[in-house]
Amino acid sequence: MYEIIYMRADYEPWWQFDGWEEHVRERLAFDCAEAAEAGLDEMISRLRQECEHEAEKDRMYWAFWNVKEVCYCEDCAEDLQLYHGIICMKDGKPHPFSKKQKIINADH
């Protein structure tokens, strides 16, 4: 089974710190790679329209952010950047879906 996970956290999705699942906002499940790629394309397109910046890692993680979208960290007494993250999964593990997904423009 293929999954696309959308998360929102104060770190990029490739870090997957303990408890990262608590930041998951949406999980999309697909039976085949083609449907998963189509779902991934749609989510990336939407986030590219909503966010100013993006980064990609290993064709299975994407991070999108806007500089002014921050949250306050009481423990560190400063604002932290918020990231909209995508994780591609196959059979419950991070896995690249497609070789064709590349960053079009990292700083729109």
MOLIN-V928971 format. One record per pair of residues at least 4 apart in sequence whose C-alpha atoms are under 6 Angstrom apart, sorted by sequence separation. I is the first residue (numbers start at 1). J is the second residue. If there is no record, write none. Layout:
BEGIN
I:J / I:J
END
This chain:
BEGIN
16:20 / 47:51 / 57:61 / 73:77 / 89:93 / 56:61 / 73:78 / 89:94 / 90:95 / 30:36 / 56:62 / 72:78 / 73:79 / 88:94 / 89:95 / 55:62 / 72:79 / 88:95 / 55:63 / 71:79 / 54:63 / 70:79 / 71:80 / 54:64 / 70:80 / 53:64 / 70:81 / 53:65 / 70:82 / 51:64 / 69:82 / 9:23 / 51:65 / 52:66 / 8:23 / 51:66 / 7:23 / 7:24 / 6:24 / 7:25 / 65:83 / 6:25 / 64:83 / 6:26 / 64:84 / 5:26 / 63:84 / 5:27 / 63:85 / 4:27 / 62:85 / 4:28 / 62:86 / 3:28 / 61:86 / 3:29 / 61:87 / 2:29 / 60:87 / 2:30 / 60:88 / 1:31 / 60:95 / 60:96 / 59:96 / 14:61 / 12:63 / 54:106 / 53:106 / 53:107 / 52:108 / 10:81 / 10:82 / 13:85 / 9:82 / 10:83 / 9:83 / 8:83 / 8:84 / 7:84 / 8:85 / 7:85 / 6:85 / 6:86 / 5:86 / 5:87 / 4:87 / 4:88 / 3:88 / 3:89 / 2:89 / 2:90 / 1:90 / 1:91
END
